[in-house]
Amino acid sequence: MEDLKIRFATPEDKKHLVKWWLEEKEILKWFPMSNEREVEDAANICMSYSKVKAVLIAEYQNEVCGIANLYLQMYQKFAHHALFAVIVSKNKRGKGIGTVLMEELLALAKERFNLKMLNLEVYDGNPAISLYQRLGFEKCGYQKNFIKEPDGTYLGKILMQKKL
């Protein structure tokens, strides 16, 4: 995809992440935050990994449209694996951006950080599950009633992993 560029995030990219979480309810639904303060805190945590080049940004036709980050572990016993998150802006989905972003993140995890495994937590019904499965992630656990929605219903959490 010639109009797609993947680059390392800079602190200025935080505004895109906050905007997606606050303005695109379809994105925020799949994350545990529920208000502006929680979104700001989560964005600060995510972007803190940009200091070690563990956050990637996707630009399509010169527009920032995606982010993927590794939540690196600080304890030696856990340093062989990491959680990650990926977001593609709603108006840019279905163009292969998420796949390219994930492939770049997998390479970064293996080559730069020498990770042996990536883990993720995803809620029931998340449309990204099919992407993760296509990329070789396998279900390794399930927790019922993990997240409580504003309407009082609950979603389960699916744990997935991939050996690198």
C-alpha positions as CSV (number, residue, x, y, z in Angstrom):
1,M,0.0,0.0,0.0
2,E,2.0,2.9,-1.3
3,D,0.0,5.7,0.5
4,L,0.6,4.1,3.9
5,K,3.5,5.1,6.1
6,I,4.4,3.5,9.4
7,R,6.6,5.6,11.8
8,F,7.5,5.8,15.4
9,A,5.2,7.9,17.5
10,T,6.1,11.3,19.0
11,P,4.5,13.0,22.0
12,E,2.5,15.1,19.6
13,D,0.6,12.0,18.5
14,K,-1.2,11.8,21.8
15,K,-3.9,14.2,20.5
16,H,-4.9,11.6,17.9
17,L,-5.3,8.9,20.4
18,V,-7.3,11.1,22.8
19,K,-9.5,12.2,19.9
20,W,-10.3,8.6,18.7
21,W,-11.2,7.5,22.3
22,L,-13.4,10.5,23.0
23,E,-15.0,11.1,19.6
24,E,-15.3,7.6,18.1
25,K,-17.6,5.7,20.5
26,E,-17.1,2.6,18.5
27,I,-13.4,2.7,19.5
28,L,-13.9,3.6,23.2
29,K,-16.4,0.7,23.6
30,W,-13.5,-1.7,23.3
31,F,-11.4,-0.1,26.0
32,P,-12.0,0.2,29.7
33,M,-12.1,4.0,30.0
34,S,-15.4,5.8,30.6
35,N,-14.6,9.5,30.9
36,E,-12.2,12.2,29.8
37,R,-9.9,11.9,32.8
38,E,-9.5,8.1,32.3
39,V,-8.9,8.6,28.6
40,E,-6.2,11.2,29.4
41,D,-4.5,8.9,31.9
42,A,-4.6,6.0,29.4
43,A,-3.2,8.1,26.6
44,N,-0.3,9.3,28.9
45,I,0.5,5.6,29.7
46,C,0.4,4.6,26.1
47,M,2.5,7.4,24.8
48,S,5.1,7.0,27.6
49,Y,6.3,4.0,25.6
50,S,7.1,6.3,22.7
51,K,10.3,7.2,24.6
52,V,11.7,3.7,23.9
53,K,10.2,3.5,20.4
54,A,7.5,1.0,21.3
55,V,4.6,3.0,19.7
56,L,3.9,3.0,16.0
57,I,1.8,5.4,14.0
58,A,0.0,4.7,10.7
59,E,-0.4,7.6,8.2
60,Y,-2.6,7.0,5.2
61,Q,-2.5,9.7,2.5
62,N,-0.6,11.9,5.0
63,E,-3.4,11.5,7.6
64,V,-2.7,9.9,11.0
65,C,-5.2,7.0,11.1
66,G,-3.8,4.3,13.4
67,I,-1.6,3.5,16.4
68,A,-0.2,0.4,17.9
69,N,1.9,0.1,21.0
70,L,3.7,-2.4,23.1
71,Y,3.1,-2.3,26.9
72,L,6.6,-3.5,27.8
73,Q,7.2,-5.3,31.1
74,M,9.6,-3.8,33.6
75,Y,10.2,-7.0,35.6
76,Q,12.8,-9.4,34.2
77,K,10.6,-12.5,34.7
78,F,8.0,-10.9,32.4
79,A,10.3,-9.3,29.9
80,H,9.8,-12.0,27.3
81,H,6.3,-10.9,26.6
82,A,4.1,-7.8,26.3
83,L,0.5,-6.7,26.0
84,F,-0.3,-4.5,23.1
85,A,-3.1,-2.3,21.8
86,V,-4.0,-1.2,18.2
87,I,-6.5,1.3,16.9
88,V,-7.4,2.3,13.4
89,S,-9.6,5.3,12.9
90,K,-13.2,4.3,11.9
91,N,-13.1,6.0,8.5
92,K,-9.9,4.2,7.5
93,R,-10.9,0.6,8.4
94,G,-11.1,-2.1,5.7
95,K,-8.1,-0.8,3.8
96,G,-5.5,-3.2,5.3
97,I,-4.0,-0.6,7.6
98,G,-4.6,-2.7,10.7
99,T,-2.9,-5.7,9.2
100,V,0.2,-3.7,8.1
101,L,0.3,-1.9,11.5
102,M,0.1,-5.3,13.3
103,E,2.8,-6.9,11.1
104,E,5.1,-3.9,11.8
105,L,4.3,-4.2,15.6
106,L,5.1,-8.0,15.5
107,A,8.4,-7.3,13.8
108,L,9.2,-4.5,16.3
109,A,8.4,-6.8,19.2
110,K,10.6,-9.6,18.0
111,E,13.5,-7.7,16.5
112,R,13.9,-4.6,18.6
113,F,12.7,-5.9,22.0
114,N,13.5,-9.6,21.6
115,L,10.0,-10.6,22.8
116,K,9.0,-14.2,22.6
117,M,5.3,-13.7,22.9
118,L,2.6,-11.1,22.5
119,N,-0.6,-11.1,24.6
120,L,-3.8,-9.3,24.2
121,E,-7.1,-8.8,26.0
122,V,-10.1,-8.3,23.9
123,Y,-13.8,-8.1,24.8
124,D,-16.6,-10.3,23.4
125,G,-17.8,-8.9,20.1
126,N,-14.8,-6.8,19.2
127,P,-14.4,-6.8,15.4
128,A,-10.6,-6.9,15.6
129,I,-10.8,-10.6,16.9
130,S,-10.8,-11.8,13.3
131,L,-7.6,-9.8,12.5
132,Y,-5.9,-11.2,15.5
133,Q,-6.8,-14.8,14.5
134,R,-5.7,-14.2,10.9
135,L,-2.3,-13.1,12.3
136,G,-2.0,-16.3,14.3
137,F,-3.1,-15.3,17.8
138,E,-4.8,-18.1,19.7
139,K,-7.3,-17.9,22.5
140,C,-5.7,-19.0,25.8
141,G,-8.3,-17.9,28.3
142,Y,-11.7,-16.3,29.0
143,Q,-13.1,-14.3,31.9
144,K,-16.8,-13.9,32.1
145,N,-18.5,-10.6,33.1
146,F,-15.2,-8.7,33.0
147,I,-16.4,-5.3,31.9
148,K,-19.6,-3.6,32.9
149,E,-21.2,-1.5,30.2
150,P,-23.0,1.8,31.1
151,D,-26.3,0.0,30.4
152,G,-25.5,-2.6,33.1
153,T,-24.7,-5.5,30.8
154,Y,-21.4,-7.3,31.0
155,L,-18.9,-8.4,28.4
156,G,-16.4,-11.2,28.8
157,K,-12.7,-10.8,28.2
158,I,-10.9,-13.1,25.8
159,L,-7.2,-13.7,26.4
160,M,-5.1,-14.4,23.2
161,Q,-1.4,-14.9,22.5
162,K,1.0,-15.5,19.8
163,K,4.5,-16.9,19.9
164,L,7.0,-14.8,18.0
